[in-house]
Amino acid sequence: MNEIVLSSSTATTLEKPDRRTRCLILLATYNGEKYLSEQLASCAAQDFAHIDVLASDDGSTDGTLAILKAWQAKWKLGEFHIM
């Protein structure tokens, strides 16, 4: 099984992934409420068979953590962990 690791700070050009390819998204957040849902929707729309998310929040004071928890509850593409 292929595994490709991308982070929000990595700009990589990839060919269309094999449907068996797993993707691991490392997401660091701090007061990202404004764009977080859009970012996670974009991640969910990718053409990977399995997408895991590891999200770390650095003490946000806006709605970031609530958004992460809502996405975690409905994420069906793989694991979604908030650390």
N, C-alpha and C positions, 0 to 999 in steps of 0.2 A: 504494500500500500504506500502510495506517495504521501508525503506530508510537506506542506509549505507553510512557513510561519511569516505572517505579515504583521506589522504594527502600524498604528496611525501615523507614525513618523517615517515610515519606509515607503518610498515611491519605487515600485517595481512594475515592469511591463511583463505580463504573463500571457502565454497562449491560453485558449479555452481549456480549462482543467478537465482531466479525466473524471468521470462521475464517481470514481472510487477515491478520489483525492480528498484528504481531510484538510481543513483550514483551521488554524488557531489564531484568534484575534486577541491581542493584548491591548487593553484599553485603559488608559490612565485618565481620570477625570478630576476636575476641580471647578465647581460652579459652571458646569457646561450645559445647564438646563436649556438654553436657547437653541442649541443645535444637536443635542444628544439623540433625540428620537429620530431625526432625519438621518443621522449617522448610523444608528442601529438598523433603521429600515434599509439603508443602502447595503449594509453588511448582510442582512437577511436575503436580499435580492440577488446575491452572487450565485454563480452556477457551480457551487460545490455540493457534493452529496452530504457532507457532514461539516458543520461549522461549530467549533467550540469558542466560547468567549470567556476570558478571564479579565474582569474589570476591577480596578482598584480606585477607590475614591479617597481623595486626600482632604477629607473634612469639609466638603461643600456645605455652604449655608443656604443655597437655593434649593430647588426641587430635584437636583441631580440624582440623589440617592433613591427618591421615590420613583423616578423614571427608570432607573436601573432595575429596581425591584419589580416594577410592572412588566418590563421586557423579560426579566428572568422567569416570571410566572407563565408567560406565553411562549417562550422560546422552545421550539420543537425540532430544531436543526442539529442539536447536539447538547453539550453541557454548557451551562451559563453560571459562572461563579462570580460572586462579588466578594472581594477581599478587603 
